[in-house]
Amino acid sequence: MTLEINHLKKRFDEHQAVDDISLSVNKGDMFGMLGANGAGKTTTFRMIFGLIDPTAGSVTWDKDRLSYKRTHLVGYLPEERGLFPKLTVKEQLIYLMRLNNMKKPDILREMRHWLDRFQVPEYENKKIEELSKGNQQKIQFMAAVIHKPELLILDEPFSGLDPVNSDMLKEAVLDIQKQGTTIVFSSHQMRNVEELCEDLIMLKRGKAVLQGNLKTIKRSYGMKSISIRADYDLDFLHSVPGVLSLDKRKDGAIVKVESEDIAESIFHHIAKKGFVRKFEVEEPSLHDIFIDKAGEDAHE
């Protein structure tokens, strides 16, 4: 079973929201979709589910288009939460899972499993409006996975979560993947993408500006970072050709350079100044690559 997106396009009047995206995600893979607000991520998700029709191109899951008849095969955690505030957690999940043709005893069993896992069993009979935003997020996630979908789409799943709950949710996502679920998710938190995904696509104003295996992208990306620890001021490195930026630290600096070739020149410059405690060339972080590729859009 594979999610196939072929030359997908979506236009709203004069606005090209998605512009010729193609990708393939195999069963059990975890795929990251990155981009600033307005990049086209949510529009792409909606076309995957068949909620809106593409202007051109196609989306298939297991060689067939997703439709209302196949909604039980998918789970969706939207960026904009959609829980009913006056319902209790139990009422909410029973209602939603009955739409997926689950039987009530199965719903209650799975619900209690997840409430225990998220360390909130006492929330079963609490109204949604009585929960914090973080705990509402847990319930929304449960609504996306209780029916054990084959394909799971998570739109900003870690938004608003503190580090403890973020790690808890991350472990749950990894466990679901191990069970064979195919997962596509978007996130502004690059660290989570680096930890979870092997492959990704980065969108800018509807177009793919970067796509492929994360390790390969980082290894082949020209920009590098150099972590330097020294007992003297490193400001003079600003004038070295090929230096893009210098972020001063208490005992040194992180220097971003155009390419790994610049590192040797920088080492010779600082070695003339005195003892170097640390000099380490590192691949760029996904955050650095995102800022470089997204440009102004990354700050919107």
Buried (B, 14 or more C-beta within 10 A) or exposed (E): BEBBBBEBBBBEEEEBBBBBBBBEBEEBBBBBBBBBEBBBBBBBBBBBBBEEEBBEBEBBBBEEEBEEEBBBBBBBBBBEBEBEEEBBBBBBBBEBBEEBEBEEEEBBEBBEEBBEBBEBEEBBEBBBEEBEEBBBBBBBBBBBBBBBBBBBBBBBBBBBBEEEBBBBBBEBBEEBBEEEBBBBBBBBBBEBBBEBBEBBBBBBBBBBBBBBEBEEBBEEBEBBBBBBBBEEEBEEBEEBEBBBEBEEEEEBBBBBBEEEEBBEEBBEBBEEEEEBEEBEBEBBBBBBBBBBBBEEBBEE
